[in-house]
């Protein structure tokens, strides 16, 4: 809970005090006054009608101020009399006071009380002055933000000793590139002696989650120099010129603490290419970019200031920002390979308790395409699942489930298929799997499940037999399309009907086929690029795709795409017809177990059935679940049965 700040209540407290002082000093004037002459007062005194009198001597005016009440008056009725200032008046009042029983209060002359006189004359001035000072300070505090509108939002970060290069796994080459900057800042003489100039800027480029910001934190942790952090969006404001002013102020601060490092995260927010949007040179973003270009390499020298920036959209950056002298060096932080994933998993496995059956190296081979953030999330999800299942250590069951959750989302356990729908999904996934098993250049099948996750009713996990970083062959692309079509072909062949479940498969297959024709030159149209991979800087990604061909060529492209899809469809049909028994065997096993692993798939292919041990184990679990009275046990797989039995036993 946020702690209340007492300062925000001070204005109200001061106001209440002032109101209280005024009320106590002057009171609430709700009395009804009646003017009497002195002779009328004497008459009332002689008749005994006066109940109380209050006299005050005012020597400056030469009068007695006499107030009081008569017996006939109401509660708020009072009289007042101005009598001449003489001893006879006081003696006359004293005589009546002795002979009557009324209350008489004599007040001293306020002119004789110097403190009260000062308070009455100077007090209001003090109160007014205090209010004016208070209002002035409040207004100046409110305007302080507007006065600092153009100040830099860069934060001086103290990362020393927090994040080190040892915390950044799998980025050996990238760490070597940025480590050179740190070495220069620590020992500039050896570089100057050789006549070398250290890069003024380093741009970290790569997909989201690959560790660009983490690498910058490690630089801050290793360097013994000031480290400024700012996001690209912190420069952008509604008013033109504010961003440029913040850039100037940022470099001005950095000059005072040079040598230092400045890290700009998501620089594409301010460094987008000029001249491609609707705004002209007066655009706020362009003004900010112009100032950044000038500060990095203009007439003024910024010696000892090294700028590190990160983005996952280098294609939209302005060319002037990427030229030598500004961002001299671009470091690509790509998705990790198997060795790097192993190192990343080792880092994120610290502090977690794993079962002996967990093999980190095996896990790294099963997660191609995962970024560092994905791997961290995978192990965290596995740890959460282990706690939820009340286990003492993280097992492979939790890691398998966490992998599925990261890829497809959580399983929809409450959503149950009908028997017909369950068989349909099983046949669909079996079609994908059998093509992967029987086609030469297809990817390996690692897991099949018909448990619904996210938008998918089930999925087949297929991974490449060996990890490739750069190129993919034509046969591999065709095999990928063939595998994607396996679900639809299996539905048509073995169920005699088709469903909407293959829509995502068609979308992926069509994109691959079109890229083969228009970008990779893998069709009868020849080795030419017909569509350039271009994305608008301000418009949509595909809104202004370059189309360097006529309508006649567009028709030929569509024909070639259709030709590739049809050829793959025929190949898929041939494979599934030849392996009908295997398709149905896998489908029936899926209906029974809902999830089968790579080892079980290989056993089905080799023996035509799963081992008796596995079947007996599942049968025993169902018998035990029946004894415990677990509902719906017949439709549960082995993992679900084990969890339900464990929970029921603990209860």
Beta strands, then each sheet from edge to edge (+ up, - down):
strand 1: 32-35
strand 2: 50-58
strand 3: 63-70
strand 4: 77-84
strand 5: 103-107
strand 6: 155-157
strand 7: 201-205
strand 8: 226-231
strand 9: 260-265
strand 10: 305-311
strand 11: 329-332
strand 12: 444-449
strand 13: 459-463
strand 14: 595-597
sheet 1: 1+ 4+ 3- 2+ 5+
sheet 2: 6+ 8- 9- 10- 7- 11-
sheet 3: 13+ 12- 14+
end
